[in-house]
Amino acid sequence: MRGQNNSVLIRIKNAVPDIYVLKYFCHSFHLVVSYSCECLSKTAELVHYTYNFFKNLPNRQRSYEEFLHFVQCQPHTILKPCQTLWFSLSQCVSRILEQWPALQQFFISEAMETKSPQAERILQSLRSLYVKATLEFMDLVLGHLTGSNAMFRSESFQLHRFLPDVVKIFCRNFMLSAENDLQSIEVDDEGKWRPLEMVYPGIIASESLK
């Protein structure tokens, strides 16, 4: 629709030269999140590997359900990250964290019994404090972003709420200043940013993650 030659957008502009075209915020918002998560690809890969390990394998799924019951986790399905479902990664990360104890026990058993390289790789990630801390951080941020993105899909006018919402999420959570005026916040001043352990109190000190 936004092509350069004979697209719908070009035809509308020819008919109404003064029209102002505004990109779809939901799509732009999703792209920002997707590119940001790519910087954490080694951590986010755990979500894909775990889903693929159980995909179309009922025997593995039934075996895993026994571990879920043992650690008293709800038998929810491991979700698949989907590029066409905006912010689906948020739900996938939450589901992995919800079932973390069961996943650890299952892949310890799987790696010992089957010697599967895939199971070994997933187990290494599940044993990593850095991976879990990063997923916890993603869960926090993606949860906020999903709520903000829902404003753009509301049936009522919500634009007036977006700026205060962004200030609350990104400035109050991640910056030492609690000011409400974006113009007065010096985002380039590293001294104004909160240490990561203040944003997510459960994070392990960086030295212990090396």
QUIMO-V560528 format. One record per residue. N is the residue number from 1. OMEGA is omega in degrees with one decimal (none if undefined). Layout:
N/OMEGA
N/OMEGA
This chain:
1/-177.5
2/-179.7
3/-173.7
4/-172.7
5/-172.9
6/-176.5
7/176.5
8/-178.5
9/179.6
10/-179.9
11/178.8
12/179.2
13/177.1
14/-179.2
15/-178.1
16/-173.9
17/-175.8
18/-177.8
19/176.7
20/-176.7
21/179.6
22/179.7
23/179.5
24/-174.4
25/-177.0
26/-179.8
27/179.4
28/179.3
29/179.8
30/179.4
31/178.1
32/-179.4
33/-178.6
34/-179.8
35/178.6
36/-179.5
37/177.0
38/177.2
39/178.7
40/-169.9
41/-177.8
42/177.5
43/-178.6
44/179.7
45/179.3
46/-179.6
47/-179.4
48/-177.9
49/-177.9
50/178.1
51/-177.6
52/-178.6
53/-177.8
54/-173.5
55/174.8
56/178.4
57/-175.7
58/-179.5
59/177.6
60/-179.7
61/179.0
62/177.7
63/179.8
64/179.0
65/177.7
66/178.4
67/176.5
68/179.3
69/-177.5
70/-179.2
71/175.8
72/173.4
73/176.0
74/-177.1
75/177.7
76/-178.6
77/171.8
78/-172.5
79/179.6
80/174.0
81/-176.2
82/-178.6
83/-176.0
84/175.3
85/-173.6
86/177.1
87/175.8
88/180.0
89/179.3
90/179.6
91/-179.8
92/179.6
93/178.9
94/-179.0
95/178.2
96/179.8
97/178.9
98/-175.1
99/-175.5
100/-179.6
101/-180.0
102/179.4
103/178.3
104/-178.0
105/-179.0
106/-175.3
107/169.9
108/178.8
109/-177.7
110/-178.9
111/-179.7
112/-173.3
113/-173.3
114/-176.5
115/-177.8
116/177.0
117/179.4
118/178.4
119/178.5
120/-179.2
121/178.8
122/179.9
123/177.5
124/178.3
125/-179.0
126/178.3
127/-176.4
128/175.5
129/179.6
130/-179.4
131/-178.7
132/179.2
133/179.7
134/177.0
135/176.5
136/178.4
137/177.9
138/179.9
139/178.2
140/-174.4
141/-178.1
142/176.4
143/177.2
144/-176.4
145/178.0
146/178.3
147/178.8
148/-179.8
149/179.6
150/177.7
151/-177.5
152/-178.4
153/-180.0
154/177.8
155/177.5
156/-178.4
157/-176.3
158/-172.8
159/-178.5
160/-179.7
161/-170.7
162/-178.0
163/176.9
164/-179.4
165/179.1
166/178.6
167/-178.3
168/-175.8
169/-168.1
170/-179.2
171/-178.5
172/-179.3
173/-170.0
174/179.2
175/-179.4
176/179.2
177/178.0
178/-177.4
179/-179.1
180/-178.1
181/-178.7
182/-177.1
183/-175.4
184/-178.0
185/-178.0
186/-174.2
187/-179.2
188/179.9
189/-175.7
190/179.1
191/-179.3
192/-177.4
193/178.1
194/170.5
195/-174.6
196/-178.7
197/175.0
198/178.0
199/177.6
200/-173.7
201/-176.7
202/-175.8
203/-179.9
204/179.3
205/-172.9
206/-178.3
207/-177.4
208/-179.5
209/-176.2
210/none
